[in-house]
Amino acid sequence: MRDYFDSYGVLVALIVVGGGIVGGGLAANRLLRPNRPTAEKLLTYECGVDPVGGGWAHSYVRYYVFAYLYVVFAVDAVFLFPWATVFSAPGYGATTLGEMFVFLVFLAAGLAYAGKKGVLSWV
């Protein structure tokens, strides 16, 4: 039973040492950094736009659509990598190939729809 709890002792020691390293780094940063706050430095900064006027601002919807299309293609890449590893396994070739073609057809349909709506034009 003692050996069982000794392994937890090593874990607790590692957590304490890691916390000490992180805490020491943060304390050193706090002690060594310059601290000269000015009114300009304390202003709220968001997306490179100075906070003047009201809280409501106009923004183009197409930027959000570009972000959405990026997410779609990022998710596509996330699904392609595991598919590539399973595809080489024996017995899964035809099934995974068919499933990936269905997935790519849906992705191509979404891309064609975005192109038809004019979302992909940058002007």
Order of alpha helices (4+ residues) and beta strands (2+ residues): alpha-alpha-alpha
